[in-house]
Amino acid sequence: MNVEIITIGNELLIGQVIDTNSAWMGQELNKAGFDVSRITSIQDTASEISSTLNEAMLRADIILLTGGLGPTKDDITKETLAKLFDSELVFNQEAYDNMANFIKGRVKSINKLNRGQAYIPACCELINNPVGTAPVMWFNQNGKIIVSMPGVPGEMKTAMKDSIIPRLQDKFVTGHILHKTIQVFNIPEAVLAEQLEEWESSIPAFISLAYLPGPGKIRLRLSAKTNDKQLAMQAFERLTLQLHELIGAHIFAEEDQPTHVLISEVFKLSGKTLATAESCTGGLISHLLTSVPGSSAYFRGAVVAYENEIKKAVLGVPSQKLEEHGAVSQEVVEAMALGVKKLMQTNYAIATSGIAGPTGGSDEKPVGTVWIAIAGDFGVISKKYNFGQIRGRNIQRSADSALIMLLQQLKH
């Protein structure tokens, strides 16, 4: 079944609010076996809503709308849908009771704006919204399903999970949409595509391949839409084994998860511990690691050693190494990793030292030069990178590369 998503609101178009609804809906619909063919964000005007929905109904079987269902004058989605479908707004007791129960104890009395939310198009079916005051409305127009939901993410997600997706699955037979993601690094996209040209031509017709480049890494996503789940999984396994033969040195993960999440899973299973010593990344690595629930089980702490004096006093980096080689060097970053490992009494440690920019570079060490070290029971390893001139990108890529280096060591 072909699905389109329409998000309504000027705030989306001027960048005041980021449209996270579409991304979440796309993921959940995909899991349920539905293809999302188009996502559109539009102004909250009657003409835009009407014209966009009319166009979508020519293409899609299911159209999901979010936004414009609040109690204020600029919330016009209900009125527009009623007019478009040649219906009228009528008082709905169930919608009123739901709204009244939700705001009970929060306001002294129900005003006319609150009461207005209980009026819905006569041609729609009301779906209960237990976490808000706005109605969720299900329309069936000329064989097309149109669902209008609140733009508040929590309300939309509740409606989708509890009502919309189950109803769509009851109504339509969708089959399976399956994905397999292989993450690679340290290879340009064009070089990767050239090396995989023959492998790519061997992919079965029912499987598609997408290259998804990101800072310092590329995700290879294999996708299959089929009624035979086992056949697809066998094909994924065969293609993944072939990839390891071709580019195994560049593969660092076979799951579509951020690196810090994958690291968390490994540490929780192993019982090992970790600490970080960060200079150019300024605590970003420790922030990513501690953003994962349960990270306190393995992450002991971090030292943000921006100043050389901190490198010496806290991490025990010898003054001689700093004087002879400079802070951005193999010798210093390895000493930082070993120092924080000893300080925190951990099994593993990460250290970074680099020139994030835009100033501070030299001919010998230009902006973007970064050294990363990983210390463990094996000793210490390090690697030099050059990420270019953009400060924010240098910091992010330094953190990403450090985590990938650690993950590779954990999987050895």
C-alpha positions in Angstrom: 0.0 0.0 0.0 1.2 3.4 -0.9 1.3 5.9 1.9 1.9 9.7 1.9 2.6 11.9 5.0 1.6 15.5 5.1 2.8 17.7 8.1 1.0 21.0 8.5 2.4 24.1 10.1 4.3 27.3 9.3 6.7 26.6 12.1 8.0 23.6 10.1 8.7 25.7 7.0 10.6 28.5 8.8 12.8 26.0 10.7 11.4 27.0 14.1 10.3 23.4 14.7 12.0 20.3 13.2 9.7 17.8 11.7 10.5 14.7 13.7 7.0 13.3 13.2 7.6 12.2 9.6 10.8 10.4 10.5 9.2 8.5 13.3 6.1 7.7 11.3 8.2 6.5 8.3 10.1 4.1 10.6 7.0 2.7 12.2 5.1 2.3 8.9 8.1 0.6 7.3 8.2 -1.9 10.2 4.6 -2.6 9.6 5.1 -3.3 5.9 3.8 0.0 4.4 5.7 2.0 1.8 5.9 5.7 2.4 6.3 7.3 -1.1 6.2 11.0 -0.2 6.5 13.3 2.8 5.3 16.9 2.4 5.4 19.9 4.8 2.9 22.7 4.1 1.6 26.0 5.4 -1.4 25.9 7.6 -3.7 27.6 5.1 -6.9 26.1 3.7 -5.7 26.4 0.1 -2.5 24.5 0.8 -4.2 21.8 2.8 -6.9 21.3 0.2 -4.6 21.3 -2.9 -2.0 19.1 -1.3 -4.5 16.5 -0.1 -6.3 16.4 -3.4 -2.9 15.7 -5.2 -2.0 13.1 -2.6 -5.3 11.3 -3.1 -4.5 10.9 -6.8 -1.3 9.0 -5.9 -1.7 7.3 -2.5 -4.0 4.8 -0.9 -3.4 6.1 2.6 -2.7 9.8 3.6 -1.7 10.7 7.1 -1.8 14.3 8.3 -0.5 15.9 11.4 -1.0 19.4 12.8 -3.6 22.1 12.9 -6.0 20.5 15.3 -5.6 22.8 18.3 -8.2 25.1 19.8 -6.9 28.4 18.4 -7.9 30.3 15.2 -4.8 29.3 13.3 -5.7 25.6 13.7 -7.9 25.1 10.6 -7.4 21.5 9.6 -10.8 20.3 10.8 -12.7 23.0 9.0 -10.7 22.6 5.8 -11.3 18.8 5.7 -15.0 19.3 6.4 -15.3 21.7 3.5 -13.1 19.5 1.2 -15.3 16.5 1.8 -18.5 18.4 1.5 -19.4 17.8 5.2 -20.1 19.9 8.2 -18.7 20.2 11.7 -21.0 18.5 14.3 -20.8 18.3 18.0 -19.4 14.9 19.1 -20.1 13.9 22.7 -17.3 11.3 22.8 -14.8 13.9 21.7 -16.1 16.3 24.3 -16.0 13.8 27.1 -12.4 12.8 26.1 -11.4 16.5 26.1 -13.2 17.2 29.4 -11.6 14.2 31.2 -8.2 15.2 29.9 -8.3 18.8 31.2 -10.1 18.0 34.4 -8.2 19.5 37.3 -6.0 21.5 34.9 -8.4 24.4 34.2 -11.2 25.9 36.3 -13.8 25.6 33.5 -14.2 24.5 29.9 -14.3 27.6 27.7 -15.6 27.9 24.1 -12.2 27.2 22.6 -12.0 23.9 24.4 -15.6 23.0 23.5 -14.8 23.8 19.9 -12.4 20.8 19.8 -15.4 18.5 20.2 -16.8 19.6 16.8 -15.6 17.2 14.0 -16.6 16.6 10.4 -19.8 14.5 10.2 -18.2 12.2 7.6 -15.3 11.1 9.8 -14.9 8.4 12.4 -13.5 9.6 15.8 -10.5 7.8 17.2 -10.0 8.4 20.9 -7.0 10.5 22.0 -6.2 9.5 25.6 -3.2 11.8 25.9 -4.6 15.2 24.6 -7.6 17.3 23.8 -7.5 17.2 20.0 -9.5 14.6 18.1 -8.0 12.0 15.8 -10.1 11.6 12.7 -10.4 8.7 10.3 -11.9 9.4 6.8 -12.7 7.0 4.0 -13.2 9.0 0.8 -13.5 7.2 -2.5 -11.6 4.2 -1.3 -8.8 6.3 0.1 -7.9 6.4 3.8 -7.2 9.8 5.3 -6.2 10.2 8.9 -5.8 13.5 10.7 -3.8 13.6 13.9 -2.5 16.2 16.3 1.0 17.5 15.6 2.1 17.1 19.2 4.6 14.1 18.9 3.4 12.3 22.0 -0.3 12.4 20.8 0.6 11.4 17.3 2.7 8.5 18.4 0.0 7.2 20.8 -2.6 7.3 18.0 -0.3 5.6 15.5 0.8 2.8 17.8 -2.5 2.1 19.6 -5.0 2.7 16.8 -3.8 3.8 13.3 -1.2 1.1 12.4 -3.2 -1.8 13.9 -6.3 -0.7 11.9 -4.3 -0.3 8.7 -2.8 -3.8 9.2 -6.3 -5.2 9.7 -7.4 -3.6 6.5 -4.5 -4.2 4.1 -2.2 -7.2 3.4 1.3 -5.8 3.3 3.9 -8.5 3.4 7.3 -7.9 4.9 9.7 -5.0 4.4 13.1 -6.0 5.7 16.4 -4.2 6.0 20.0 -5.2 6.6 22.6 -2.4 7.2 26.3 -2.8 7.1 28.4 0.2 8.3 31.8 0.9 6.8 34.4 3.6 7.3 37.7 4.9 6.0 36.8 4.6 2.4 35.3 7.2 0.0 31.9 6.5 -1.4 33.1 6.5 -5.1 35.9 4.1 -4.3 33.5 1.8 -2.3 31.0 1.8 -5.2 33.7 0.9 -7.7 35.0 -2.0 -5.5 31.4 -3.3 -5.1 30.3 -3.0 -8.7 30.4 -6.7 -9.5 28.9 -7.6 -6.1 26.1 -5.1 -6.6 25.2 -6.6 -10.0 24.7 -10.0 -8.3 22.1 -8.7 -5.9 18.7 -10.4 -6.5 16.0 -8.4 -8.2 13.8 -8.3 -5.1 16.5 -6.7 -3.0 17.6 -3.0 -3.4 20.8 -1.4 -2.3 21.3 2.2 -1.0 24.5 4.0 -0.1 23.9 6.3 2.9 27.0 8.4 3.4 27.6 10.3 6.7 30.6 12.0 8.3 33.5 9.6 8.1 31.3 6.5 7.4 28.9 5.0 5.0 25.9 2.8 5.6 25.1 0.1 3.0 21.4 -0.7 3.4 19.9 -3.8 1.7 16.1 -3.7 1.5 13.6 -6.4 0.5 9.9 -6.3 0.2 8.6 -9.9 0.1 6.2 -12.4 1.5 9.1 -14.9 2.0 11.0 -13.6 5.0 13.3 -16.6 5.2 14.4 -16.1 1.6 15.2 -12.5 2.2 17.2 -13.3 5.4 19.2 -16.0 3.6 20.0 -13.5 0.8 21.1 -10.9 3.3 23.4 -13.3 5.0 25.0 -14.4 1.7 25.5 -10.8 0.5 27.0 -9.8 3.9 29.5 -12.6 3.8 30.5 -11.6 0.3 31.0 -8.0 1.6 33.3 -9.2 4.3 35.4 -10.9 1.7 35.6 -7.7 -0.4 35.9 -4.9 2.1 36.1 -6.6 5.5 38.8 -4.3 6.8 36.3 -1.3 6.4 33.3 -2.9 8.1 32.8 -2.0 11.7 29.1 -2.9 12.3 26.3 -4.9 10.9 23.6 -3.2 12.8 21.8 0.1 12.0 22.6 1.7 15.4 24.9 4.6 16.4 28.4 3.5 17.3 28.0 4.5 20.9 24.9 2.4 21.3 26.8 -0.7 19.8 29.7 0.0 22.2 27.2 0.1 25.2 25.9 -3.3 24.2 29.4 -4.8 24.1 30.4 -3.4 27.5 27.2 -4.4 29.2 27.8 -8.0 28.1 31.5 -8.1 28.9 31.6 -6.4 32.3 34.5 -4.3 31.2 35.0 -0.6 32.0 35.8 2.5 30.1 37.1 6.1 30.6 37.9 9.0 28.2 40.5 11.7 28.1 39.4 14.4 25.6 41.0 17.5 24.3 39.7 18.5 20.9 36.4 16.7 21.4 35.7 18.6 24.5 33.6 15.9 26.2 31.5 15.0 23.2 32.6 11.3 23.4 31.6 11.0 27.1 28.4 12.8 26.3 27.5 10.3 23.6 28.4 7.3 25.8 26.4 8.5 28.8 23.4 9.3 26.6 22.7 5.5 26.5 20.6 4.2 29.5 22.7 2.0 31.8 26.0 3.4 30.8 27.0 3.8 34.5 27.5 0.1 34.5 30.7 0.5 32.5 31.6 4.2 32.0 33.6 5.4 35.0 34.4 9.0 34.0 36.1 11.5 31.7 38.8 14.1 31.8 38.5 17.1 29.4 42.1 18.1 29.3 42.1 21.1 27.1 45.1 22.8 28.8 48.5 21.2 28.7 48.8 21.7 32.5 45.7 19.5 33.0 47.3 16.8 30.7 50.3 16.8 32.9 48.8 17.3 36.4 45.7 15.0 36.0 46.6 12.5 33.3 50.3 12.3 34.0 51.5 13.2 30.6 55.3 13.9 30.8 56.4 17.5 30.2 59.1 16.2 28.0 56.6 14.7 25.5 54.6 17.8 25.4 57.7 20.0 24.8 59.3 17.7 22.2 56.2 16.6 20.2 53.4 19.0 21.1 50.0 18.3 22.4 48.7 17.1 19.0 51.0 14.1 18.6 51.1 10.3 18.8 53.3 10.4 21.9 51.0 12.7 23.9 47.6 11.1 22.9 48.9 7.7 23.8 50.1 9.0 27.2 46.6 10.6 27.7 44.9 7.3 27.1 47.2 5.3 29.4 46.9 8.1 32.0 43.2 8.1 32.2 43.0 4.3 32.1 45.3 4.3 35.2 43.5 7.1 36.9 40.0 5.6 36.5 41.2 2.0 36.9 39.4 0.9 33.7 39.9 -1.9 31.2 39.7 0.5 28.2 40.3 4.2 27.6 39.9 6.6 24.7 42.0 9.8 24.1 41.8 12.6 21.6 44.0 15.5 20.8 43.7 17.7 17.7 43.4 21.1 16.1 39.7 21.7 15.6 40.2 25.1 14.0 39.6 27.5 12.5 42.9 28.8 13.9 45.9 27.1 15.5 47.2 25.1 12.6 50.7 25.1 11.0 52.4 23.6 7.9 53.4 20.6 9.9 50.0 20.2 11.7 47.3 21.9 9.7 43.8 22.5 11.0 41.9 19.2 11.2 44.9 17.2 12.4 43.7 14.8 15.1 45.4 12.0 17.0 43.2 9.3 18.6 44.4 6.6 20.9 42.7 3.5 22.4 44.3 1.9 25.5 43.3 -1.6 26.7 44.7 -4.8 28.1 46.6 -5.1 24.8 48.5 -1.9 25.4 47.8 1.2 23.3 47.1 1.9 19.6 46.8 5.3 17.9 46.0 6.8 14.6 46.4 10.1 12.9 43.5 11.8 11.0 43.0 15.0 9.0 39.4 16.0 8.9 39.6 19.4 7.1 38.9 23.0 8.0 35.4 23.0 9.6 35.5 23.1 13.4 32.2 21.5 14.1 32.7 18.7 11.6 36.3 18.1 13.0 34.9 17.7 16.5 32.1 15.3 15.4 34.3 13.2 13.1 36.9 12.9 15.9 34.3 11.6 18.3 32.9 9.2 15.7 36.3 7.9 14.6 37.4 7.4 18.2 34.2 5.3 18.9 34.7 3.3 15.7 38.3 2.6 16.7 37.2 1.4 20.1 34.4 -0.8 18.7 36.9 -2.5 16.4 39.1 -3.3 19.3 36.2 -4.7 21.3 35.3 -7.0 18.5 38.8 -8.4 18.0 
